[in-house]
Amino acid sequence: MGIIINSSIDDKRGVSLSECYARVTDICVRRAPPEGEYEVIGKVQVFANKSARETNKKIVMEHSVSAHTQGVPTNVYETMYNELKIMYPEYNDDI
């Protein structure tokens, strides 16, 4: 499960890439102030494209994504992907 980013992004070397594939891994949930709130944190891995992801090529970029929720989130994957889609508003879902 991931998204295909339709807008171009620059990798660590400054090379502009388009049609990149992004996925969220290593999701964790922890309590956050104030009482009753939780923080959901995940690691975003960006590959050059979907084929690079499927053939286990190296990632071109990695960063984190986080969200605060009232109460324990019912679906941490949905929470993380909703935040990812805000970061990269031009995307196609890849389920």
SULHU-V708506 format. One line per field, one symbol per residue. phi: phi as a letter, one per 20 degrees, with the letter a starting at -180 (. if undefined). psi: psi as a letter, one per 20 degrees, with the letter a starting at -180 (. if undefined). burial: 1 if it has 9 or more other C-alpha atoms within 8 Angstrom, else 0. Layout:
phi=???
psi=???
burial=???
//
This chain:
phi=.acdeeeecdegenfeccmfdccdcleccbfcffgnecddcbdedddgafffffdlfffeabbdcbbdcemfffbfffgffffffffcfdbcfce
psi=paqpohqqqpahijppqrkqpqqprlpqpqqqqrpiqqppprppppqhrhhhghjkrqqiqprrqqqpqorpqhnhgggghghhhhhninrpqn.
burial=01111111011000001111111100100011000111111111111111011000001111001111100010010011101110010010000
//
